[in-house]
């Protein structure tokens, strides 16, 4: 039983660890998407459409 606890605890802790490389990749992607949106090359989707219960 204790072994399972340590495995689960280790997995949970690994999910909370920051990953600087991944954060940098996502920041660059967000910047690209924002620039594309501002230039009209990317269309936004209204929040209502995303959270629409019928869709």
mmCIF entry with sequence, helices, sheets and N, C-alpha, C, O atoms, coordinates in Angstrom:
data_MODEL
# 
_entry.id   MODEL 
# 
_entity.id                         1 
_entity.type                       polymer 
_entity.pdbx_number_of_molecules   1 
# 
_entity_poly.entity_id                      1 
_entity_poly.type                           'polypeptide(L)' 
_entity_poly.nstd_linkage                   no 
_entity_poly.nstd_monomer                   no 
_entity_poly.pdbx_seq_one_letter_code       
;(UNK)(UNK)(UNK)(UNK)(UNK)(UNK)(UNK)(UNK)(UNK)(UNK)(UNK)(UNK)(UNK)(UNK)(UNK)(UNK)
(UNK)(UNK)(UNK)(UNK)(UNK)(UNK)(UNK)(UNK)(UNK)(UNK)(UNK)(UNK)(UNK)(UNK)(UNK)(UNK)
(UNK)(UNK)(UNK)(UNK)(UNK)(UNK)(UNK)(UNK)(UNK)(UNK)(UNK)(UNK)(UNK)(UNK)(UNK)(UNK)
(UNK)(UNK)(UNK)(UNK)(UNK)(UNK)(UNK)
;
_entity_poly.pdbx_seq_one_letter_code_can   XXXXXXXXXXXXXXXXXXXXXXXXXXXXXXXXXXXXXXXXXXXXXXXXXXXXXXX 
_entity_poly.pdbx_strand_id                 A 
# 
loop_
_entity_poly_seq.entity_id 
_entity_poly_seq.num 
_entity_poly_seq.mon_id 
_entity_poly_seq.hetero 
1 1  UNK n 
1 2  UNK n 
1 3  UNK n 
1 4  UNK n 
1 5  UNK n 
1 6  UNK n 
1 7  UNK n 
1 8  UNK n 
1 9  UNK n 
1 10 UNK n 
1 11 UNK n 
1 12 UNK n 
1 13 UNK n 
1 14 UNK n 
1 15 UNK n 
1 16 UNK n 
1 17 UNK n 
1 18 UNK n 
1 19 UNK n 
1 20 UNK n 
1 21 UNK n 
1 22 UNK n 
1 23 UNK n 
1 24 UNK n 
1 25 UNK n 
1 26 UNK n 
1 27 UNK n 
1 28 UNK n 
1 29 UNK n 
1 30 UNK n 
1 31 UNK n 
1 32 UNK n 
1 33 UNK n 
1 34 UNK n 
1 35 UNK n 
1 36 UNK n 
1 37 UNK n 
1 38 UNK n 
1 39 UNK n 
1 40 UNK n 
1 41 UNK n 
1 42 UNK n 
1 43 UNK n 
1 44 UNK n 
1 45 UNK n 
1 46 UNK n 
1 47 UNK n 
1 48 UNK n 
1 49 UNK n 
1 50 UNK n 
1 51 UNK n 
1 52 UNK n 
1 53 UNK n 
1 54 UNK n 
1 55 UNK n 
# 
_struct_asym.id          A 
_struct_asym.entity_id   1 
# 
loop_
_struct_conf.conf_type_id 
_struct_conf.id 
_struct_conf.pdbx_PDB_helix_id 
_struct_conf.beg_label_comp_id 
_struct_conf.beg_label_asym_id 
_struct_conf.beg_label_seq_id 
_struct_conf.pdbx_beg_PDB_ins_code 
_struct_conf.end_label_comp_id 
_struct_conf.end_label_asym_id 
_struct_conf.end_label_seq_id 
_struct_conf.pdbx_end_PDB_ins_code 
_struct_conf.beg_auth_comp_id 
_struct_conf.beg_auth_asym_id 
_struct_conf.beg_auth_seq_id 
_struct_conf.end_auth_comp_id 
_struct_conf.end_auth_asym_id 
_struct_conf.end_auth_seq_id 
_struct_conf.pdbx_PDB_helix_class 
_struct_conf.details 
_struct_conf.pdbx_PDB_helix_length 
HELX_P HELX_P1 AA1 UNK A 2  ? UNK A 16 ? UNK A 2  UNK A 16 1 ? 15 
HELX_P HELX_P2 AA2 UNK A 20 ? UNK A 38 ? UNK A 20 UNK A 38 1 ? 19 
HELX_P HELX_P3 AA3 UNK A 47 ? UNK A 50 ? UNK A 47 UNK A 50 1 ? 4  
# 
_struct_conf_type.id          HELX_P 
_struct_conf_type.criteria    ? 
_struct_conf_type.reference   ? 
# 
loop_
_atom_site.group_PDB 
_atom_site.id 
_atom_site.type_symbol 
_atom_site.label_atom_id 
_atom_site.label_alt_id 
_atom_site.label_comp_id 
_atom_site.label_asym_id 
_atom_site.label_entity_id 
_atom_site.label_seq_id 
_atom_site.pdbx_PDB_ins_code 
_atom_site.Cartn_x 
_atom_site.Cartn_y 
_atom_site.Cartn_z 
_atom_site.occupancy 
_atom_site.B_iso_or_equiv 
_atom_site.pdbx_formal_charge 
_atom_site.auth_seq_id 
_atom_site.auth_comp_id 
_atom_site.auth_asym_id 
_atom_site.auth_atom_id 
_atom_site.pdbx_PDB_model_num 
ATOM 1   N N  . UNK A 1 1  ? 0.822   -1.195 0.000   1.00 0.00 ? 1  UNK A N  1 
ATOM 2   C CA . UNK A 1 1  ? 0.000   0.000  0.000   1.00 0.00 ? 1  UNK A CA 1 
ATOM 3   C C  . UNK A 1 1  ? 0.866   1.259  0.000   1.00 0.00 ? 1  UNK A C  1 
ATOM 4   O O  . UNK A 1 1  ? 0.558   2.218  -0.708  1.00 0.00 ? 1  UNK A O  1 
ATOM 5   N N  . UNK A 1 2  ? 1.931   1.267  0.775   1.00 0.00 ? 2  UNK A N  1 
ATOM 6   C CA . UNK A 1 2  ? 2.817   2.436  0.831   1.00 0.00 ? 2  UNK A CA 1 
ATOM 7   C C  . UNK A 1 2  ? 3.493   2.679  -0.515  1.00 0.00 ? 2  UNK A C  1 
ATOM 8   O O  . UNK A 1 2  ? 3.730   3.826  -0.893  1.00 0.00 ? 2  UNK A O  1 
ATOM 9   N N  . UNK A 1 3  ? 3.803   1.603  -1.238  1.00 0.00 ? 3  UNK A N  1 
ATOM 10  C CA . UNK A 1 3  ? 4.457   1.756  -2.537  1.00 0.00 ? 3  UNK A CA 1 
ATOM 11  C C  . UNK A 1 3  ? 3.547   2.500  -3.514  1.00 0.00 ? 3  UNK A C  1 
ATOM 12  O O  . UNK A 1 3  ? 4.010   3.364  -4.258  1.00 0.00 ? 3  UNK A O  1 
ATOM 13  N N  . UNK A 1 4  ? 2.267   2.173  -3.514  1.00 0.00 ? 4  UNK A N  1 
ATOM 14  C CA . UNK A 1 4  ? 1.316   2.855  -4.393  1.00 0.00 ? 4  UNK A CA 1 
ATOM 15  C C  . UNK A 1 4  ? 1.245   4.339  -4.049  1.00 0.00 ? 4  UNK A C  1 
ATOM 16  O O  . UNK A 1 4  ? 1.180   5.193  -4.933  1.00 0.00 ? 4  UNK A O  1 
ATOM 17  N N  . UNK A 1 5  ? 1.258   4.627  -2.765  1.00 0.00 ? 5  UNK A N  1 
ATOM 18  C CA . UNK A 1 5  ? 1.214   6.024  -2.331  1.00 0.00 ? 5  UNK A CA 1 
ATOM 19  C C  . UNK A 1 5  ? 2.402   6.794  -2.882  1.00 0.00 ? 5  UNK A C  1 
ATOM 20  O O  . UNK A 1 5  ? 2.239   7.906  -3.384  1.00 0.00 ? 5  UNK A O  1 
ATOM 21  N N  . UNK A 1 6  ? 3.599   6.216  -2.794  1.00 0.00 ? 6  UNK A N  1 
ATOM 22  C CA . UNK A 1 6  ? 4.795   6.912  -3.261  1.00 0.00 ? 6  UNK A CA 1 
ATOM 23  C C  . UNK A 1 6  ? 4.774   7.098  -4.780  1.00 0.00 ? 6  UNK A C  1 
ATOM 24  O O  . UNK A 1 6  ? 5.233   8.122  -5.286  1.00 0.00 ? 6  UNK A O  1 
ATOM 25  N N  . UNK A 1 7  ? 4.253   6.127  -5.495  1.00 0.00 ? 7  UNK A N  1 
ATOM 26  C CA . UNK A 1 7  ? 4.147   6.259  -6.950  1.00 0.00 ? 7  UNK A CA 1 
ATOM 27  C C  . UNK A 1 7  ? 3.172   7.377  -7.300  1.00 0.00 ? 7  UNK A C  1 
ATOM 28  O O  . UNK A 1 7  ? 3.473   8.234  -8.132  1.00 0.00 ? 7  UNK A O  1 
ATOM 29  N N  . UNK A 1 8  ? 2.010   7.365  -6.667  1.00 0.00 ? 8  UNK A N  1 
ATOM 30  C CA . UNK A 1 8  ? 1.001   8.395  -6.926  1.00 0.00 ? 8  UNK A CA 1 
ATOM 31  C C  . UNK A 1 8  ? 1.520   9.772  -6.527  1.00 0.00 ? 8  UNK A C  1 
ATOM 32  O O  . UNK A 1 8  ? 1.344   10.740 -7.267  1.00 0.00 ? 8  UNK A O  1 
ATOM 33  N N  . UNK A 1 9  ? 2.145   9.861  -5.386  1.00 0.00 ? 9  UNK A N  1 
ATOM 34  C CA . UNK A 1 9  ? 2.697   11.134 -4.918  1.00 0.00 ? 9  UNK A CA 1 
ATOM 35  C C  . UNK A 1 9  ? 3.748   11.660 -5.892  1.00 0.00 ? 9  UNK A C  1 
ATOM 36  O O  . UNK A 1 9  ? 3.780   12.854 -6.190  1.00 0.00 ? 9  UNK A O  1 
ATOM 37  N N  . UNK A 1 10 ? 4.597   10.776 -6.382  1.00 0.00 ? 10 UNK A N  1 
ATOM 38  C CA . UNK A 1 10 ? 5.613   11.179 -7.356  1.00 0.00 ? 10 UNK A CA 1 
ATOM 39  C C  . UNK A 1 10 ? 5.002   11.687 -8.653  1.00 0.00 ? 10 UNK A C  1 
ATOM 40  O O  . UNK A 1 10 ? 5.471   12.672 -9.224  1.00 0.00 ? 10 UNK A O  1 
ATOM 41  N N  . UNK A 1 11 ? 3.956   11.013 -9.115  1.00 0.00 ? 11 UNK A N  1 
ATOM 42  C CA . UNK A 1 11 ? 3.272   11.451 -10.333 1.00 0.00 ? 11 UNK A CA 1 
ATOM 43  C C  . UNK A 1 11 ? 2.624   12.818 -10.148 1.00 0.00 ? 11 UNK A C  1 
ATOM 44  O O  . UNK A 1 11 ? 2.725   13.683 -11.018 1.00 0.00 ? 11 UNK A O  1 
ATOM 45  N N  . UNK A 1 12 ? 1.964   13.006 -9.022  1.00 0.00 ? 12 UNK A N  1 
ATOM 46  C CA . UNK A 1 12 ? 1.317   14.288 -8.755  1.00 0.00 ? 12 UNK A CA 1 
ATOM 47  C C  . UNK A 1 12 ? 2.333   15.425 -8.674  1.00 0.00 ? 12 UNK A C  1 
ATOM 48  O O  . UNK A 1 12 ? 2.086   16.517 -9.185  1.00 0.00 ? 12 UNK A O  1 
ATOM 49  N N  . UNK A 1 13 ? 3.455   15.176 -8.043  1.00 0.00 ? 13 UNK A N  1 
ATOM 50  C CA . UNK A 1 13 ? 4.485   16.209 -7.933  1.00 0.00 ? 13 UNK A CA 1 
ATOM 51  C C  . UNK A 1 13 ? 5.068   16.547 -9.298  1.00 0.00 ? 13 UNK A C  1 
ATOM 52  O O  . UNK A 1 13 ? 5.375   17.706 -9.574  1.00 0.00 ? 13 UNK A O  1 
ATOM 53  N N  . UNK A 1 14 ? 5.222   15.536 -10.154 1.00 0.00 ? 14 UNK A N  1 
ATOM 54  C CA . UNK A 1 14 ? 5.790   15.793 -11.478 1.00 0.00 ? 14 UNK A CA 1 
ATOM 55  C C  . UNK A 1 14 ? 4.858   16.649 -12.324 1.00 0.00 ? 14 UNK A C  1 
ATOM 56  O O  . UNK A 1 14 ? 5.317   17.375 -13.206 1.00 0.00 ? 14 UNK A O  1 
ATOM 57  N N  . UNK A 1 15 ? 3.555   16.574 -12.067 1.00 0.00 ? 15 UNK A N  1 
ATOM 58  C CA . UNK A 1 15 ? 2.603   17.402 -12.802 1.00 0.00 ? 15 UNK A CA 1 
ATOM 59  C C  . UNK A 1 15 ? 2.697   18.864 -12.392 1.00 0.00 ? 15 UNK A C  1 
ATOM 60  O O  . UNK A 1 15 ? 2.376   19.751 -13.183 1.00 0.00 ? 15 UNK A O  1 
ATOM 61  N N  . UNK A 1 16 ? 3.127   19.119 -11.181 1.00 0.00 ? 16 UNK A N  1 
ATOM 62  C CA . UNK A 1 16 ? 3.215   20.479 -10.670 1.00 0.00 ? 16 UNK A CA 1 
ATOM 63  C C  . UNK A 1 16 ? 4.540   21.167 -10.991 1.00 0.00 ? 16 UNK A C  1 
ATOM 64  O O  . UNK A 1 16 ? 4.668   22.376 -10.797 1.00 0.00 ? 16 UNK A O  1 
ATOM 65  N N  . UNK A 1 17 ? 5.522   20.416 -11.478 1.00 0.00 ? 17 UNK A N  1 
ATOM 66  C CA . UNK A 1 17 ? 6.830   20.999 -11.753 1.00 0.00 ? 17 UNK A CA 1 
ATOM 67  C C  . UNK A 1 17 ? 6.761   21.864 -13.007 1.00 0.00 ? 17 UNK A C  1 
ATOM 68  O O  . UNK A 1 17 ? 6.254   21.422 -14.038 1.00 0.00 ? 17 UNK A O  1 
ATOM 69  N N  . UNK A 1 18 ? 7.264   23.090 -12.926 1.00 0.00 ? 18 UNK A N  1 
ATOM 70  C CA . UNK A 1 18 ? 7.262   23.941 -14.112 1.00 0.00 ? 18 UNK A CA 1 
ATOM 71  C C  . UNK A 1 18 ? 8.245   23.421 -15.158 1.00 0.00 ? 18 UNK A C  1 
ATOM 72  O O  . UNK A 1 18 ? 9.288   22.862 -14.822 1.00 0.00 ? 18 UNK A O  1 
ATOM 73  N N  . UNK A 1 19 ? 7.905   23.609 -16.403 1.00 0.00 ? 19 UNK A N  1 
ATOM 74  C CA . UNK A 1 19 ? 8.772   23.198 -17.498 1.00 0.00 ? 19 UNK A CA 1 
ATOM 75  C C  . UNK A 1 19 ? 9.068   24.449 -18.326 1.00 0.00 ? 19 UNK A C  1 
ATOM 76  O O  . UNK A 1 19 ? 8.255   24.866 -19.150 1.00 0.00 ? 19 UNK A O  1 
ATOM 77  N N  . UNK A 1 20 ? 10.224  25.032 -18.100 1.00 0.00 ? 20 UNK A N  1 
ATOM 78  C CA . UNK A 1 20 ? 10.571  26.307 -18.724 1.00 0.00 ? 20 UNK A CA 1 
ATOM 79  C C  . UNK A 1 20 ? 10.579  26.205 -20.244 1.00 0.00 ? 20 UNK A C  1 
ATOM 80  O O  . UNK A 1 20 ? 10.106  27.117 -20.922 1.00 0.00 ? 20 UNK A O  1 
ATOM 81  N N  . UNK A 1 21 ? 11.098  25.125 -20.786 1.00 0.00 ? 21 UNK A N  1 
ATOM 82  C CA . UNK A 1 21 ? 11.153  24.956 -22.240 1.00 0.00 ? 21 UNK A CA 1 
ATOM 83  C C  . UNK A 1 21 ? 9.740   24.929 -22.823 1.00 0.00 ? 21 UNK A C  1 
ATOM 84  O O  . UNK A 1 21 ? 9.465   25.580 -23.831 1.00 0.00 ? 21 UNK A O  1 
ATOM 85  N N  . UNK A 1 22 ? 8.856   24.175 -22.187 1.00 0.00 ? 22 UNK A N  1 
ATOM 86  C CA . UNK A 1 22 ? 7.471   24.091 -22.652 1.00 0.00 ? 22 UNK A CA 1 
ATOM 87  C C  . UNK A 1 22 ? 6.771   25.441 -22.523 1.00 0.00 ? 22 UNK A C  1 
ATOM 88  O O  . UNK A 1 22 ? 6.010   25.833 -23.407 1.00 0.00 ? 22 UNK A O  1 
ATOM 89  N N  . UNK A 1 23 ? 7.021   26.141 -21.441 1.00 0.00 ? 23 UNK A N  1 
ATOM 90  C CA . UNK A 1 23 ? 6.445   27.476 -21.255 1.00 0.00 ? 23 UNK A CA 1 
ATOM 91  C C  . UNK A 1 23 ? 6.902   28.436 -22.359 1.00 0.00 ? 23 UNK A C  1 
ATOM 92  O O  . UNK A 1 23 ? 6.114   29.244 -22.849 1.00 0.00 ? 23 UNK A O  1 
ATOM 93  N N  . UNK A 1 24 ? 8.175   28.342 -22.745 1.00 0.00 ? 24 UNK A N  1 
ATOM 94  C CA . UNK A 1 24 ? 8.704   29.194 -23.812 1.00 0.00 ? 24 UNK A CA 1 
ATOM 95  C C  . UNK A 1 24 ? 8.041   28.873 -25.148 1.00 0.00 ? 24 UNK A C  1 
ATOM 96  O O  . UNK A 1 24 ? 7.708   29.776 -25.917 1.00 0.00 ? 24 UNK A O  1 
ATOM 97  N N  . UNK A 1 25 ? 7.851   27.588 -25.418 1.00 0.00 ? 25 UNK A N  1 
ATOM 98  C CA . UNK A 1 25 ? 7.212   27.168 -26.671 1.00 0.00 ? 25 UNK A CA 1 
ATOM 99  C C  . UNK A 1 25 ? 5.789   27.703 -26.745 1.00 0.00 ? 25 UNK A C  1 
ATOM 100 O O  . UNK A 1 25 ? 5.369   28.223 -27.778 1.00 0.00 ? 25 UNK A O  1 
ATOM 101 N N  . UNK A 1 26 ? 5.044   27.573 -25.639 1.00 0.00 ? 26 UNK A N  1 
ATOM 102 C CA . UNK A 1 26 ? 3.661   28.061 -25.625 1.00 0.00 ? 26 UNK A CA 1 
ATOM 103 C C  . UNK A 1 26 ? 3.604   29.580 -25.720 1.00 0.00 ? 26 UNK A C  1 
ATOM 104 O O  . UNK A 1 26 ? 2.695   30.121 -26.350 1.00 0.00 ? 26 UNK A O  1 
ATOM 105 N N  . UNK A 1 27 ? 4.552   30.276 -25.111 1.00 0.00 ? 27 UNK A N  1 
ATOM 106 C CA . UNK A 1 27 ? 4.579   31.738 -25.196 1.00 0.00 ? 27 UNK A CA 1 
ATOM 107 C C  . UNK A 1 27 ? 4.805   32.182 -26.643 1.00 0.00 ? 27 UNK A C  1 
ATOM 108 O O  . UNK A 1 27 ? 4.160   33.120 -27.112 1.00 0.00 ? 27 UNK A O  1 
ATOM 109 N N  . UNK A 1 28 ? 5.710   31.516 -27.343 1.00 0.00 ? 28 UNK A N  1 
ATOM 110 C CA . UNK A 1 28 ? 5.954   31.839 -28.751 1.00 0.00 ? 28 UNK A CA 1 
ATOM 111 C C  . UNK A 1 28 ? 4.717   31.553 -29.599 1.00 0.00 ? 28 UNK A C  1 
ATOM 112 O O  . UNK A 1 28 ? 4.366   32.344 -30.475 1.00 0.00 ? 28 UNK A O  1 
ATOM 113 N N  . UNK A 1 29 ? 4.064   30.436 -29.341 1.00 0.00 ? 29 UNK A N  1 
ATOM 114 C CA . UNK A 1 29 ? 2.850   30.082 -30.085 1.00 0.00 ? 29 UNK A CA 1 
ATOM 115 C C  . UNK A 1 29 ? 1.744   31.106 -29.836 1.00 0.00 ? 29 UNK A C  1 
ATOM 116 O O  . UNK A 1 29 ? 1.045   31.506 -30.767 1.00 0.00 ? 29 UNK A O  1 
ATOM 117 N N  . UNK A 1 30 ? 1.588   31.524 -28.598 1.00 0.00 ? 30 UNK A N  1 
ATOM 118 C CA . UNK A 1 30 ? 0.571   32.530 -28.272 1.00 0.00 ? 30 UNK A CA 1 
ATOM 119 C C  . UNK A 1 30 ? 0.870   33.841 -28.996 1.00 0.00 ? 30 UNK A C  1 
ATOM 120 O O  . UNK A 1 30 ? -0.041  34.498 -29.501 1.00 0.00 ? 30 UNK A O  1 
ATOM 121 N N  . UNK A 1 31 ? 2.131   34.214 -29.045 1.00 0.00 ? 31 UNK A N  1 
ATOM 122 C CA . UNK A 1 31 ? 2.538   35.436 -29.745 1.00 0.00 ? 31 UNK A CA 1 
ATOM 123 C C  . UNK A 1 31 ? 2.223   35.333 -31.239 1.00 0.00 ? 31 UNK A C  1 
ATOM 124 O O  . UNK A 1 31 ? 1.717   36.285 -31.834 1.00 0.00 ? 31 UNK A O  1 
ATOM 125 N N  . UNK A 1 32 ? 2.522   34.185 -31.843 1.00 0.00 ? 32 UNK A N  1 
ATOM 126 C CA . UNK A 1 32 ? 2.226   33.972 -33.264 1.00 0.00 ? 32 UNK A CA 1 
ATOM 127 C C  . UNK A 1 32 ? 0.729   34.075 -33.530 1.00 0.00 ? 32 UNK A C  1 
ATOM 128 O O  . UNK A 1 32 ? 0.309   34.708 -34.498 1.00 0.00 ? 32 UNK A O  1 
ATOM 129 N N  . UNK A 1 33 ? -0.067  33.457 -32.678 1.00 0.00 ? 33 UNK A N  1 
ATOM 130 C CA . UNK A 1 33 ? -1.519  33.479 -32.867 1.00 0.00 ? 33 UNK A CA 1 
ATOM 131 C C  . UNK A 1 33 ? -2.080  34.885 -32.699 1.00 0.00 ? 33 UNK A C  1 
ATOM 132 O O  . UNK A 1 33 ? -2.969  35.292 -33.446 1.00 0.00 ? 33 UNK A O  1 
ATOM 133 N N  . UNK A 1 34 ? -1.571  35.622 -31.734 1.00 0.00 ? 34 UNK A N  1 
ATOM 134 C CA . UNK A 1 34 ? -2.027  36.996 -31.527 1.00 0.00 ? 34 UNK A CA 1 
ATOM 135 C C  . UNK A 1 34 ? -1.685  37.863 -32.732 1.00 0.00 ? 34 UNK A C  1 
ATOM 136 O O  . UNK A 1 34 ? -2.519  38.642 -33.194 1.00 0.00 ? 34 UNK A O  1 
ATOM 137 N N  . UNK A 1 35 ? -0.471  37.733 -33.240 1.00 0.00 ? 35 UNK A N  1 
ATOM 138 C CA . UNK A 1 35 ? -0.067  38.501 -34.418 1.00 0.00 ? 35 UNK A CA 1 
ATOM 139 C C  . UNK A 1 35 ? -0.914  38.138 -35.633 1.00 0.00 ? 35 UNK A C  1 
ATOM 140 O O  . UNK A 1 35 ? -1.315  39.019 -36.393 1.00 0.00 ? 35 UNK A O  1 
ATOM 141 N N  . UNK A 1 36 ? -1.186  36.856 -35.819 1.00 0.00 ? 36 UNK A N  1 
ATOM 142 C CA . UNK A 1 36 ? -2.022  36.413 -36.938 1.00 0.00 ? 36 UNK A CA 1 
ATOM 143 C C  . UNK A 1 36 ? -3.428  36.976 -36.801 1.00 0.00 ? 36 UNK A C  1 
ATOM 144 O O  . UNK A 1 36 ? -4.029  37.382 -37.795 1.00 0.00 ? 36 UNK A O  1 
ATOM 145 N N  . UNK A 1 37 ? -3.956  37.006 -35.596 1.00 0.00 ? 37 UNK A N  1 
ATOM 146 C CA . UNK A 1 37 ? -5.294  37.561 -35.357 1.00 0.00 ? 37 UNK A CA 1 
ATOM 147 C C  . UNK A 1 37 ? -5.329  39.052 -35.681 1.00 0.00 ? 37 UNK A C  1 
ATOM 148 O O  . UNK A 1 37 ? -6.254  39.535 -36.334 1.00 0.00 ? 37 UNK A O  1 
ATOM 149 N N  . UNK A 1 38 ? -4.318  39.769 -35.219 1.00 0.00 ? 38 UNK A N  1 
ATOM 150 C CA . UNK A 1 38 ? -4.260  41.218 -35.460 1.00 0.00 ? 38 UNK A CA 1 
ATOM 151 C C  . UNK A 1 38 ? -4.149  41.543 -36.952 1.00 0.00 ? 38 UNK A C  1 
ATOM 152 O O  . UNK A 1 38 ? -4.653  42.572 -37.401 1.00 0.00 ? 38 UNK A O  1 
ATOM 153 N N  . UNK A 1 39 ? -3.491  40.668 -37.719 1.00 0.00 ? 39 UNK A N  1 
ATOM 154 C CA . UNK A 1 39 ? -3.317  40.883 -39.158 1.00 0.00 ? 39 UNK A CA 1 
ATOM 155 C C  . UNK A 1 39 ? -4.496  40.345 -39.966 1.00 0.00 ? 39 UNK A C  1 
ATOM 156 O O  . UNK A 1 39 ? -4.512  40.459 -41.191 1.00 0.00 ? 39 UNK A O  1 
ATOM 157 N N  . UNK A 1 40 ? -5.478  39.764 -39.287 1.00 0.00 ? 40 UNK A N  1 
ATOM 158 C CA . UNK A 1 40 ? -6.656  39.252 -39.974 1.00 0.00 ? 40 UNK A CA 1 
ATOM 159 C C  . UNK A 1 40 ? -6.473  37.882 -40.600 1.00 0.00 ? 40 UNK A C  1 
ATOM 160 O O  . UNK A 1 40 ? -7.316  37.445 -41.384 1.00 0.00 ? 40 UNK A O  1 
ATOM 161 N N  . UNK A 1 41 ? -5.392  37.199 -40.271 1.00 0.00 ? 41 UNK A N  1 
ATOM 162 C CA . UNK A 1 41 ? -5.137  35.869 -40.817 1.00 0.00 ? 41 UNK A CA 1 
ATOM 163 C C  . UNK A 1 41 ? -5.700  34.756 -39.941 1.00 0.00 ? 41 UNK A C  1 
ATOM 164 O O  . UNK A 1 41 ? -5.626  33.578 -40.290 1.00 0.00 ? 41 UNK A O  1 
ATOM 165 N N  . UNK A 1 42 ? -6.255  35.139 -38.817 1.00 0.00 ? 42 UNK A N  1 
ATOM 166 C CA . UNK A 1 42 ? -6.810  34.165 -37.879 1.00 0.00 ? 42 UNK A CA 1 
ATOM 167 C C  . UNK A 1 42 ? -8.148  34.697 -37.400 1.00 0.00 ? 42 UNK A C  1 
ATOM 168 O O  . UNK A 1 42 ? -8.249  35.842 -36.960 1.00 0.00 ? 42 UNK A O  1 
ATOM 169 N N  . UNK A 1 43 ? -9.166  33.868 -37.488 1.00 0.00 ? 43 UNK A N  1 
ATOM 170 C CA . UNK A 1 43 ? -10.511 34.280 -37.097 1.00 0.00 ? 43 UNK A CA 1 
ATOM 171 C C  . UNK A 1 43 ? -10.788 33.830 -35.665 1.00 0.00 ? 43 UNK A C  1 
ATOM 172 O O  . UNK A 1 43 ? -10.493 32.695 -35.291 1.00 0.00 ? 43 UNK A O  1 
ATOM 173 N N  . UNK A 1 44 ? -11.349 34.722 -34.881 1.00 0.00 ? 44 UNK A N  1 
ATOM 174 C CA . UNK A 1 44 ? -11.739 34.375 -33.522 1.00 0.00 ? 44 UNK A CA 1 
ATOM 175 C C  . UNK A 1 44 ? -13.073 33.642 -33.503 1.00 0.00 ? 44 UNK A C  1 
ATOM 176 O O  . UNK A 1 44 ? -13.874 33.768 -34.429 1.00 0.00 ? 44 UNK A O  1 
ATOM 177 N N  . UNK A 1 45 ? -13.302 32.886 -32.457 1.00 0.00 ? 45 UNK A N  1 
ATOM 178 C CA . UNK A 1 45 ? -14.564 32.180 -32.262 1.00 0.00 ? 45 UNK A CA 1 
ATOM 179 C C  . UNK A 1 45 ? -15.213 32.754 -31.008 1.00 0.00 ? 45 UNK A C  1 
ATOM 180 O O  . UNK A 1 45 ? -14.597 32.756 -29.942 1.00 0.00 ? 45 UNK A O  1 
ATOM 181 N N  . UNK A 1 46 ? -16.450 33.241 -31.122 1.00 0.00 ? 46 UNK A N  1 
ATOM 182 C CA . UNK A 1 46 ? -17.124 33.786 -29.943 1.00 0.00 ? 46 UNK A CA 1 
ATOM 183 C C  . UNK A 1 46 ? -17.241 32.754 -28.823 1.00 0.00 ? 46 UNK A C  1 
ATOM 184 O O  . UNK A 1 46 ? -17.497 31.575 -29.070 1.00 0.00 ? 46 UNK A O  1 
ATOM 185 N N  . UNK A 1 47 ? -17.052 33.211 -27.606 1.00 0.00 ? 47 UNK A N  1 
ATOM 186 C CA . UNK A 1 47 ? -17.108 32.320 -26.450 1.00 0.00 ? 47 UNK A CA 1 
ATOM 187 C C  . UNK A 1 47 ? -18.438 31.577 -26.383 1.00 0.00 ? 47 UNK A C  1 
ATOM 188 O O  . UNK A 1 47 ? -18.483 30.413 -25.984 1.00 0.00 ? 47 UNK A O  1 
ATOM 189 N N  . UNK A 1 48 ? -19.514 32.244 -26.771 1.00 0.00 ? 48 UNK A N  1 
ATOM 190 C CA . UNK A 1 48 ? -20.830 31.607 -26.730 1.00 0.00 ? 48 UNK A CA 1 
ATOM 191 C C  . UNK A 1 48 ? -20.874 30.374 -27.630 1.00 0.00 ? 48 UNK A C  1 
ATOM 192 O O  . UNK A 1 48 ? -21.516 29.377 -27.299 1.00 0.00 ? 48 UNK A O  1 
ATOM 193 N N  . UNK A 1 49 ? -20.183 30.453 -28.777 1.00 0.00 ? 49 UNK A N  1 
ATOM 194 C CA . UNK A 1 49 ? -20.149 29.311 -29.691 1.00 0.00 ? 49 UNK A CA 1 
ATOM 195 C C  . UNK A 1 49 ? -19.340 28.153 -29.116 1.00 0.00 ? 49 UNK A C  1 
ATOM 196 O O  . UNK A 1 49 ? -19.672 26.988 -29.334 1.00 0.00 ? 49 UNK A O  1 
ATOM 197 N N  . UNK A 1 50 ? -18.301 28.471 -28.396 1.00 0.00 ? 50 UNK A N  1 
ATOM 198 C CA . UNK A 1 50 ? -17.451 27.426 -27.820 1.00 0.00 ? 50 UNK A CA 1 
ATOM 199 C C  . UNK A 1 50 ? -18.181 26.686 -26.714 1.00 0.00 ? 50 UNK A C  1 
ATOM 200 O O  . UNK A 1 50 ? -18.101 25.461 -26.624 1.00 0.00 ? 50 UNK A O  1 
ATOM 201 N N  . UNK A 1 51 ? -18.891 27.422 -25.875 1.00 0.00 ? 51 UNK A N  1 
ATOM 202 C CA . UNK A 1 51 ? -19.557 26.821 -24.724 1.00 0.00 ? 51 UNK A CA 1 
ATOM 203 C C  . UNK A 1 51 ? -21.036 26.543 -24.960 1.00 0.00 ? 51 UNK A C  1 
ATOM 204 O O  . UNK A 1 51 ? -21.782 26.296 -24.012 1.00 0.00 ? 51 UNK A O  1 
ATOM 205 N N  . UNK A 1 52 ? -21.463 26.582 -26.217 1.00 0.00 ? 52 UNK A N  1 
ATOM 206 C CA . UNK A 1 52 ? -22.858 26.318 -26.563 1.00 0.00 ? 52 UNK A CA 1 
ATOM 207 C C  . UNK A 1 52 ? -23.203 24.863 -26.251 1.00 0.00 ? 52 UNK A C  1 
ATOM 208 O O  . UNK A 1 52 ? -22.512 23.951 -26.706 1.00 0.00 ? 52 UNK A O  1 
ATOM 209 N N  . UNK A 1 53 ? -24.251 24.646 -25.490 1.00 0.00 ? 53 UNK A N  1 
ATOM 210 C CA . UNK A 1 53 ? -24.661 23.290 -25.107 1.00 0.00 ? 53 UNK A CA 1 
ATOM 211 C C  . UNK A 1 53 ? -25.168 22.477 -26.289 1.00 0.00 ? 53 UNK A C  1 
ATOM 212 O O  . UNK A 1 53 ? -25.126 21.247 -26.254 1.00 0.00 ? 53 UNK A O  1 
ATOM 213 N N  . UNK A 1 54 ? -25.640 23.133 -27.320 1.00 0.00 ? 54 UNK A N  1 
ATOM 214 C CA . UNK A 1 54 ? -26.197 22.431 -28.467 1.00 0.00 ? 54 UNK A CA 1 
ATOM 215 C C  . UNK A 1 54 ? -25.129 21.990 -29.456 1.00 0.00 ? 54 UNK A C  1 
ATOM 216 O O  . UNK A 1 54 ? -25.388 21.122 -30.290 1.00 0.00 ? 54 UNK A O  1 
ATOM 217 N N  . UNK A 1 55 ? -23.922 22.572 -29.381 1.00 0.00 ? 55 UNK A N  1 
ATOM 218 C CA . UNK A 1 55 ? -22.872 22.286 -30.356 1.00 0.00 ? 55 UNK A CA 1 
ATOM 219 C C  . UNK A 1 55 ? -22.074 21.128 -29.978 1.00 0.00 ? 55 UNK A C  1 
ATOM 220 O O  . UNK A 1 55 ? -21.147 20.756 -30.697 1.00 0.00 ? 55 UNK A O  1 
# 
